């Protein structure tokens, strides 16, 4: 069946899923508390440039300025938390993030991670955290005991401070300049699926893919890989194991054993049911994959997916929503349950 002849519509085979968790409201409360804390840092900011406390400790003349810079860096981070919560948990879809393009020169249906979320993370939050760390440690170093002042150790202290505050961030910036850290995507091709995170990279041929298992709380799309697979997982260095949580490899270490890959759906400004619909459709329908060689056929699929994008900025975290379906197909769950059930 051609894609243009199989529009996504509701019917007896429509799947309903819940994409949300009430813990997001707990995150909102935590964010509000941190915002109040950041405001408190400004309220209690010292205004006396030189003071001697009862404990016998001397504050440098730059102490009030250092405190304000720390409060500013911490404030930028905390005030952006509500923005991230809205962008990452809103079902509103940015149409241009569902696109027809190429992946390594091969025609592909592209589901793009949000450039806005990436830019805010790398170019606003990361510098703000660096500023907060720098001035927080500087405050500690410049608050010295008046009876044990050691000016000769100052250069070493500042070197340690610079490495502690900016060392990790400097490596991130270098990787950004080299193009190794950038917004990722899910590229669905005729020969497989390419899962690209900020730094991690997974290539999975269709014959190596066992099951796509969506997480019910919106966070992850789990892609299971067969034993004896031809899939590859790449990360630039061990450093990114914790840094890049947008694509994570889990499971076995052997090249021949199956494993699974978590794809974080939150950095996408695409509602999770559309991601599931696109990935599951091509996994379940080998005939449809052949059309992925044709950019015009991919463009028609893109328009169908965009037509099902909601314009709502928020919805109930526990309300079931329909997952659009192109054509009926087997889910592969019987094979999955037989292999992985405990």
C-alpha positions as a Markdown table, in Angstrom:
| # | Residue | x | y | z |
|---|---|---|---|---|
| 1 | Unk | 0.0 | 0.0 | 0.0 |
| 2 | Unk | 1.4 | 3.4 | -0.9 |
| 3 | Unk | 1.9 | 5.8 | 1.8 |
| 4 | Unk | -0.3 | 8.5 | 0.2 |
| 5 | Unk | -3.1 | 5.9 | 0.1 |
| 6 | Unk | -2.8 | 5.2 | 3.8 |
| 7 | Unk | -3.6 | 8.3 | 5.8 |
| 8 | Unk | -3.3 | 8.2 | 9.5 |
| 9 | Unk | -6.8 | 8.0 | 10.9 |
| 10 | Unk | -8.5 | 6.8 | 14.0 |
| 11 | Unk | -10.3 | 3.4 | 13.9 |
| 12 | Unk | -10.7 | 0.1 | 15.5 |
| 13 | Unk | -7.0 | -0.4 | 15.4 |
| 14 | Unk | -6.1 | 3.0 | 16.8 |
| 15 | Unk | -3.6 | 2.7 | 19.7 |
| 16 | Unk | -4.0 | 4.9 | 22.7 |
| 17 | Unk | -1.1 | 5.7 | 25.0 |
| 18 | Unk | -0.4 | 7.9 | 28.0 |
| 19 | Unk | 2.6 | 10.2 | 27.5 |
| 20 | Unk | 3.2 | 11.8 | 30.8 |
| 21 | Unk | 3.9 | 11.5 | 34.5 |
| 22 | Unk | 2.6 | 13.5 | 37.4 |
| 23 | Unk | 6.2 | 13.9 | 38.6 |
| 24 | Unk | 6.6 | 16.7 | 36.2 |
| 25 | Unk | 4.5 | 18.8 | 38.6 |
| 26 | Unk | 7.0 | 17.9 | 41.3 |
| 27 | Unk | 9.7 | 19.3 | 39.1 |
| 28 | Unk | 7.7 | 22.5 | 38.7 |
| 29 | Unk | 7.5 | 22.8 | 42.5 |
| 30 | Unk | 11.3 | 22.2 | 42.8 |
| 31 | Unk | 12.0 | 24.8 | 40.1 |
| 32 | Unk | 9.8 | 27.3 | 41.9 |
| 33 | Unk | 11.8 | 26.7 | 45.1 |
| 34 | Unk | 15.1 | 27.2 | 43.3 |
| 35 | Unk | 13.9 | 30.4 | 41.8 |
| 36 | Unk | 12.9 | 31.7 | 45.3 |
| 37 | Unk | 16.4 | 30.6 | 46.5 |
| 38 | Unk | 18.0 | 32.6 | 43.7 |
| 39 | Unk | 16.0 | 35.6 | 44.6 |
| 40 | Unk | 17.1 | 35.2 | 48.2 |
| 41 | Unk | 20.7 | 35.3 | 47.1 |
| 42 | Unk | 20.2 | 38.8 | 45.7 |
| 43 | Unk | 18.2 | 39.9 | 48.8 |
| 44 | Unk | 21.0 | 38.9 | 51.2 |
| 45 | Unk | 23.9 | 40.0 | 49.0 |
| 46 | Unk | 26.5 | 41.7 | 51.2 |
| 47 | Unk | 27.2 | 45.4 | 50.6 |
| 48 | Unk | 30.2 | 45.9 | 52.9 |
| 49 | Unk | 33.3 | 45.6 | 50.8 |
| 50 | Unk | 35.6 | 44.8 | 53.8 |
| 51 | Unk | 34.4 | 43.1 | 56.9 |
| 52 | Unk | 35.8 | 41.1 | 59.7 |
| 53 | Unk | 33.5 | 38.4 | 61.1 |
| 54 | Unk | 33.3 | 37.3 | 64.6 |
| 55 | Unk | 35.0 | 34.1 | 63.5 |
| 56 | Unk | 38.1 | 36.0 | 62.6 |
| 57 | Unk | 37.8 | 35.6 | 58.8 |
| 58 | Unk | 38.5 | 38.4 | 56.3 |
| 59 | Unk | 36.4 | 39.0 | 53.2 |
| 60 | Unk | 38.3 | 40.5 | 50.3 |
| 61 | Unk | 37.2 | 43.9 | 48.8 |
| 62 | Unk | 35.7 | 42.0 | 45.8 |
| 63 | Unk | 33.5 | 39.8 | 48.0 |
| 64 | Unk | 30.2 | 41.7 | 47.4 |
| 65 | Unk | 30.8 | 41.7 | 43.6 |
| 66 | Unk | 31.7 | 38.0 | 43.6 |
| 67 | Unk | 28.6 | 37.2 | 45.4 |
| 68 | Unk | 26.4 | 39.1 | 42.9 |
| 69 | Unk | 28.0 | 37.3 | 40.0 |
| 70 | Unk | 27.4 | 34.0 | 41.7 |
| 71 | Unk | 23.8 | 34.9 | 42.3 |
| 72 | Unk | 23.4 | 36.0 | 38.7 |
| 73 | Unk | 24.8 | 32.8 | 37.3 |
| 74 | Unk | 22.7 | 30.6 | 39.6 |
| 75 | Unk | 19.7 | 32.8 | 38.8 |
| 76 | Unk | 20.0 | 32.4 | 35.0 |
| 77 | Unk | 20.1 | 28.6 | 35.5 |
| 78 | Unk | 17.1 | 28.5 | 37.8 |
| 79 | Unk | 14.9 | 30.9 | 35.9 |
| 80 | Unk | 15.4 | 28.8 | 32.7 |
| 81 | Unk | 14.1 | 25.7 | 34.5 |
| 82 | Unk | 10.4 | 26.5 | 33.8 |
| 83 | Unk | 11.3 | 27.2 | 30.1 |
| 84 | Unk | 12.9 | 23.7 | 29.8 |
| 85 | Unk | 10.0 | 22.0 | 31.5 |
| 86 | Unk | 7.5 | 23.6 | 29.1 |
| 87 | Unk | 9.6 | 22.9 | 26.0 |
| 88 | Unk | 10.4 | 19.3 | 26.9 |
| 89 | Unk | 6.9 | 18.3 | 28.1 |
| 90 | Unk | 4.7 | 20.3 | 25.8 |
| 91 | Unk | 3.0 | 18.2 | 23.1 |
| 92 | Unk | 3.2 | 21.2 | 20.7 |
| 93 | Unk | 5.1 | 20.2 | 17.6 |
| 94 | Unk | 7.4 | 22.3 | 15.5 |
| 95 | Unk | 6.5 | 21.3 | 12.0 |
| 96 | Unk | 10.0 | 22.1 | 10.5 |
| 97 | Unk | 11.5 | 19.5 | 13.0 |
| 98 | Unk | 9.7 | 16.8 | 10.9 |
| 99 | Unk | 11.5 | 16.9 | 7.6 |
| 100 | Unk | 12.7 | 15.1 | 4.5 |
| 101 | Unk | 16.4 | 15.2 | 4.0 |
| 102 | Unk | 19.5 | 13.1 | 3.8 |
| 103 | Unk | 21.5 | 11.2 | 6.4 |
| 104 | Unk | 25.1 | 10.6 | 5.3 |
| 105 | Unk | 24.0 | 11.1 | 1.7 |
| 106 | Unk | 21.0 | 8.7 | 2.0 |
| 107 | Unk | 17.4 | 10.0 | 1.7 |
| 108 | Unk | 15.8 | 9.9 | 5.1 |
| 109 | Unk | 12.8 | 10.9 | 7.1 |
| 110 | Unk | 14.3 | 13.2 | 9.8 |
| 111 | Unk | 12.9 | 13.8 | 13.2 |
| 112 | Unk | 15.1 | 16.6 | 14.5 |
| 113 | Unk | 16.0 | 17.5 | 18.1 |
| 114 | Unk | 15.1 | 21.0 | 19.1 |
| 115 | Unk | 17.8 | 23.6 | 18.1 |
| 116 | Unk | 16.3 | 26.0 | 20.8 |
| 117 | Unk | 16.7 | 23.5 | 23.6 |
| 118 | Unk | 20.2 | 22.7 | 22.5 |
| 119 | Unk | 21.2 | 26.4 | 22.2 |
| 120 | Unk | 19.8 | 27.2 | 25.6 |
| 121 | Unk | 21.6 | 24.2 | 27.2 |
| 122 | Unk | 25.0 | 24.9 | 25.6 |
| 123 | Unk | 25.2 | 28.6 | 25.2 |
| 124 | Unk | 23.1 | 29.9 | 28.1 |
| 125 | Unk | 22.9 | 27.3 | 30.9 |
| 126 | Unk | 26.5 | 26.0 | 30.6 |
| 127 | Unk | 28.1 | 29.4 | 30.8 |
| 128 | Unk | 25.7 | 30.4 | 33.6 |
| 129 | Unk | 26.7 | 27.3 | 35.6 |
| 130 | Unk | 30.4 | 28.0 | 34.9 |
| 131 | Unk | 30.0 | 31.6 | 36.2 |
| 132 | Unk | 28.3 | 30.4 | 39.3 |
| 133 | Unk | 31.0 | 27.8 | 40.1 |
| 134 | Unk | 33.8 | 30.3 | 39.4 |
| 135 | Unk | 32.6 | 32.9 | 41.8 |
| 136 | Unk | 31.4 | 30.5 | 44.4 |
| 137 | Unk | 34.9 | 29.0 | 44.6 |
| 138 | Unk | 36.4 | 32.4 | 44.3 |
| 139 | Unk | 34.4 | 33.5 | 47.3 |
| 140 | Unk | 35.7 | 30.6 | 49.3 |
| 141 | Unk | 39.3 | 31.3 | 48.2 |
| 142 | Unk | 39.1 | 35.0 | 48.9 |
| 143 | Unk | 37.7 | 34.5 | 52.4 |
| 144 | Unk | 40.8 | 33.8 | 54.4 |
| 145 | Unk | 41.9 | 33.6 | 58.0 |
| 146 | Unk | 43.5 | 36.9 | 58.9 |
| 147 | Unk | 46.3 | 35.2 | 60.9 |
| 148 | Unk | 47.2 | 32.7 | 58.2 |
| 149 | Unk | 47.5 | 34.7 | 54.9 |
| 150 | Unk | 49.7 | 33.1 | 52.3 |
| 151 | Unk | 49.9 | 35.3 | 49.2 |
| 152 | Unk | 52.6 | 33.2 | 47.6 |
| 153 | Unk | 50.0 | 30.4 | 47.1 |
| 154 | Unk | 47.6 | 32.6 | 45.3 |
| 155 | Unk | 48.6 | 31.6 | 41.7 |
| 156 | Unk | 48.3 | 27.9 | 42.4 |
| 157 | Unk | 44.9 | 28.5 | 44.0 |
| 158 | Unk | 43.6 | 30.4 | 40.9 |
| 159 | Unk | 44.9 | 27.7 | 38.6 |
| 160 | Unk | 43.1 | 25.0 | 40.6 |
| 161 | Unk | 40.0 | 27.2 | 40.5 |
| 162 | Unk | 40.2 | 27.7 | 36.7 |
| 163 | Unk | 40.5 | 24.0 | 36.1 |
| 164 | Unk | 37.7 | 23.1 | 38.5 |
| 165 | Unk | 35.3 | 25.8 | 37.1 |
| 166 | Unk | 36.1 | 25.7 | 33.4 |
| 167 | Unk | 38.0 | 22.4 | 32.6 |
| 168 | Unk | 35.0 | 20.3 | 31.7 |
| 169 | Unk | 33.2 | 23.2 | 29.9 |
| 170 | Unk | 36.3 | 23.9 | 27.8 |
| 171 | Unk | 36.3 | 20.3 | 26.6 |
| 172 | Unk | 32.6 | 20.7 | 25.7 |
| 173 | Unk | 33.3 | 23.9 | 23.8 |
| 174 | Unk | 36.1 | 22.2 | 21.9 |
| 175 | Unk | 33.8 | 19.3 | 20.9 |
| 176 | Unk | 31.2 | 21.8 | 19.8 |
| 177 | Unk | 33.7 | 23.6 | 17.6 |
| 178 | Unk | 34.8 | 20.2 | 16.1 |
| 179 | Unk | 31.2 | 19.4 | 15.3 |
| 180 | Unk | 31.2 | 16.3 | 17.6 |
| 181 | Unk | 28.6 | 17.8 | 19.9 |
| 182 | Unk | 25.5 | 19.1 | 18.0 |
| 183 | Unk | 21.7 | 18.7 | 17.9 |
| 184 | Unk | 20.8 | 15.1 | 17.2 |
| 185 | Unk | 18.1 | 13.4 | 15.2 |
| 186 | Unk | 16.3 | 10.2 | 14.4 |
| 187 | Unk | 17.0 | 9.4 | 10.7 |
| 188 | Unk | 14.7 | 6.7 | 9.3 |
| 189 | Unk | 16.2 | 5.3 | 6.1 |
| 190 | Unk | 15.5 | 2.4 | 3.8 |
| 191 | Unk | 18.4 | 0.4 | 5.2 |
| 192 | Unk | 18.1 | 1.2 | 8.9 |
| 193 | Unk | 17.6 | 3.8 | 11.6 |
| 194 | Unk | 20.2 | 6.2 | 12.7 |
| 195 | Unk | 19.9 | 7.5 | 16.3 |
| 196 | Unk | 22.0 | 10.6 | 16.8 |
| 197 | Unk | 22.2 | 12.3 | 20.3 |
| 198 | Unk | 24.3 | 15.3 | 21.2 |
| 199 | Unk | 27.4 | 13.2 | 21.2 |
| 200 | Unk | 26.4 | 9.5 | 21.0 |
| 201 | Unk | 25.6 | 7.8 | 17.7 |
| 202 | Unk | 23.8 | 4.5 | 17.1 |
| 203 | Unk | 23.3 | 2.9 | 13.7 |
| 204 | Unk | 20.8 | 0.0 | 13.5 |
| 205 | Unk | 20.1 | -1.9 | 10.3 |
| 206 | Unk | 16.5 | -3.1 | 10.1 |
| 207 | Unk | 17.5 | -6.7 | 10.3 |
| 208 | Unk | 19.2 | -6.0 | 13.6 |
| 209 | Unk | 16.2 | -4.3 | 15.2 |
| 210 | Unk | 14.1 | -6.5 | 17.5 |
| 211 | Unk | 11.5 | -4.1 | 19.0 |
| 212 | Unk | 10.7 | -0.5 | 19.6 |
| 213 | Unk | 9.3 | -0.1 | 23.1 |
| 214 | Unk | 8.0 | 3.4 | 24.0 |
| 215 | Unk | 8.2 | 4.5 | 27.6 |
| 216 | Unk | 4.9 | 5.5 | 29.1 |
| 217 | Unk | 6.2 | 8.6 | 30.9 |
| 218 | Unk | 7.3 | 10.3 | 27.6 |
| 219 | Unk | 11.0 | 10.1 | 28.5 |
| 220 | Unk | 12.5 | 7.3 | 26.5 |
| 221 | Unk | 12.0 | 5.4 | 23.3 |
| 222 | Unk | 13.7 | 2.0 | 23.8 |
| 223 | Unk | 15.1 | 0.3 | 20.7 |
| 224 | Unk | 16.0 | -3.4 | 21.3 |
| 225 | Unk | 18.8 | -5.0 | 19.2 |
| 226 | Unk | 19.0 | -8.7 | 18.3 |
| 227 | Unk | 21.7 | -11.1 | 19.1 |
| 228 | Unk | 24.2 | -11.4 | 16.2 |
| 229 | Unk | 23.4 | -7.9 | 15.2 |
| 230 | Unk | 25.1 | -5.5 | 12.8 |
| 231 | Unk | 24.4 | -2.4 | 14.8 |
| 232 | Unk | 27.0 | 0.1 | 15.9 |
| 233 | Unk | 27.1 | 2.4 | 18.9 |
| 234 | Unk | 29.7 | 5.2 | 19.0 |
| 235 | Unk | 30.6 | 7.9 | 21.5 |
| 236 | Unk | 33.6 | 10.2 | 21.1 |
| 237 | Unk | 35.1 | 9.5 | 24.6 |
| 238 | Unk | 34.1 | 8.1 | 28.0 |
| 239 | Unk | 33.6 | 11.7 | 29.0 |
| 240 | Unk | 30.2 | 11.7 | 27.2 |
| 241 | Unk | 28.8 | 8.7 | 29.0 |
| 242 | Unk | 27.2 | 11.0 | 31.6 |
| 243 | Unk | 27.2 | 14.2 | 29.6 |
| 244 | Unk | 25.0 | 13.0 | 26.7 |
| 245 | Unk | 21.8 | 11.3 | 28.0 |
| 246 | Unk | 19.8 | 11.8 | 24.8 |
| 247 | Unk | 21.0 | 8.5 | 23.4 |
| 248 | Unk | 22.2 | 5.9 | 25.8 |
| 249 | Unk | 23.4 | 2.3 | 25.3 |
| 250 | Unk | 22.3 | -0.3 | 27.8 |
| 251 | Unk | 22.7 | -4.0 | 28.2 |
| 252 | Unk | 25.5 | -6.3 | 27.2 |
| 253 | Unk | 29.1 | -5.4 | 26.2 |
| 254 | Unk | 29.7 | -8.2 | 23.8 |
| 255 | Unk | 29.6 | -7.2 | 20.1 |
| 256 | Unk | 27.5 | -10.3 | 19.3 |
| 257 | Unk | 25.0 | -10.1 | 22.2 |
| 258 | Unk | 21.8 | -8.0 | 21.9 |
| 259 | Unk | 21.5 | -4.7 | 23.7 |
| 260 | Unk | 19.1 | -1.8 | 23.8 |
| 261 | Unk | 19.4 | 2.0 | 23.2 |
| 262 | Unk | 17.4 | 4.6 | 25.1 |
| 263 | Unk | 16.4 | 7.6 | 23.0 |
| 264 | Unk | 15.3 | 10.6 | 25.1 |
| 265 | Unk | 12.3 | 12.2 | 23.5 |
| 266 | Unk | 12.3 | 15.3 | 25.6 |
| 267 | Unk | 14.9 | 17.2 | 23.5 |
| 268 | Unk | 12.5 | 16.9 | 20.5 |
| 269 | Unk | 9.8 | 19.5 | 20.0 |
| 270 | Unk | 7.8 | 16.8 | 18.4 |
| 271 | Unk | 4.9 | 15.2 | 20.3 |
| 272 | Unk | 6.0 | 11.6 | 21.4 |
| 273 | Unk | 3.1 | 9.9 | 19.6 |
| 274 | Unk | 4.3 | 11.2 | 16.3 |
| 275 | Unk | 7.8 | 9.9 | 17.0 |
| 276 | Unk | 6.3 | 6.5 | 17.9 |
| 277 | Unk | 4.1 | 6.5 | 14.8 |
| 278 | Unk | 7.0 | 7.1 | 12.4 |
| 279 | Unk | 9.5 | 4.7 | 14.0 |
| 280 | Unk | 7.0 | 1.9 | 14.6 |
| 281 | Unk | 5.4 | 2.2 | 11.1 |
| 282 | Unk | 8.7 | 1.5 | 9.3 |
| 283 | Unk | 9.8 | -1.1 | 11.7 |
| 284 | Unk | 6.6 | -3.1 | 11.2 |
| 285 | Unk | 6.2 | -2.6 | 7.4 |
| 286 | Unk | 9.2 | -3.7 | 5.3 |
| 287 | Unk | 7.3 | -2.7 | 2.1 |
| 288 | Unk | 7.1 | 0.9 | 3.3 |
| 289 | Unk | 10.9 | 1.1 | 3.8 |
| 290 | Unk | 11.4 | 0.8 | 0.1 |
| 291 | Unk | 9.6 | 4.1 | -0.4 |
| 292 | Unk | 12.3 | 5.7 | 1.8 |
| 293 | Unk | 14.5 | 5.7 | -1.3 |
| 294 | Unk | 12.2 | 8.3 | -2.8 |
| 295 | Unk | 12.3 | 11.9 | -1.4 |
| 296 | Unk | 8.9 | 12.6 | -2.8 |
| 297 | Unk | 7.4 | 9.6 | -0.9 |
| 298 | Unk | 9.1 | 10.8 | 2.3 |
| 299 | Unk | 7.7 | 14.3 | 1.8 |
| 300 | Unk | 4.2 | 12.9 | 1.7 |
| 301 | Unk | 4.8 | 11.0 | 4.9 |
| 302 | Unk | 6.2 | 14.2 | 6.5 |
| 303 | Unk | 3.0 | 16.1 | 5.5 |
| 304 | Unk | 0.8 | 13.3 | 7.0 |
| 305 | Unk | 2.8 | 13.4 | 10.3 |
| 306 | Unk | 2.6 | 17.2 | 10.4 |
| 307 | Unk | -1.2 | 17.1 | 9.9 |
| 308 | Unk | -1.5 | 15.2 | 13.1 |
| 309 | Unk | 0.6 | 17.6 | 15.2 |
| 310 | Unk | -1.3 | 19.3 | 18.0 |
| 311 | Unk | -1.2 | 23.0 | 18.5 |
| 312 | Unk | -1.8 | 22.7 | 22.3 |
| 313 | Unk | 1.0 | 23.9 | 24.6 |
| 314 | Unk | 0.0 | 21.6 | 27.4 |
| 315 | Unk | -2.3 | 18.6 | 28.1 |
| 316 | Unk | -3.1 | 16.3 | 31.0 |
| 317 | Unk | -0.1 | 14.2 | 31.9 |
| 318 | Unk | -2.3 | 11.1 | 32.3 |
| 319 | Unk | -4.8 | 11.5 | 29.4 |
| 320 | Unk | -4.5 | 8.8 | 26.8 |
| 321 | Unk | -3.9 | 10.1 | 23.3 |
| 322 | Unk | -4.2 | 8.3 | 20.0 |
| 323 | Unk | -1.0 | 7.1 | 18.2 |
| 324 | Unk | -1.5 | 7.7 | 14.5 |
| 325 | Unk | -1.1 | 4.6 | 12.3 |
| 326 | Unk | -0.2 | 4.5 | 8.6 |
| 327 | Unk | -1.0 | 0.8 | 7.9 |
| 328 | Unk | -1.7 | -2.2 | 10.1 |
| 329 | Unk | 1.3 | -4.3 | 11.0 |
| 330 | Unk | 2.7 | -6.8 | 13.4 |
| 331 | Unk | 4.4 | -5.3 | 16.5 |
| 332 | Unk | 6.9 | -8.0 | 17.0 |
| 333 | Unk | 6.0 | -8.2 | 20.7 |
| 334 | Unk | 5.5 | -12.0 | 20.7 |
| 335 | Unk | 9.1 | -12.5 | 19.8 |
| 336 | Unk | 10.2 | -9.9 | 22.3 |
| 337 | Unk | 8.3 | -11.3 | 25.2 |
| 338 | Unk | 9.5 | -14.9 | 24.4 |
| 339 | Unk | 13.1 | -13.8 | 24.4 |
| 340 | Unk | 13.3 | -11.2 | 27.2 |
| 341 | Unk | 10.6 | -12.2 | 29.7 |
| 342 | Unk | 12.0 | -13.1 | 33.1 |
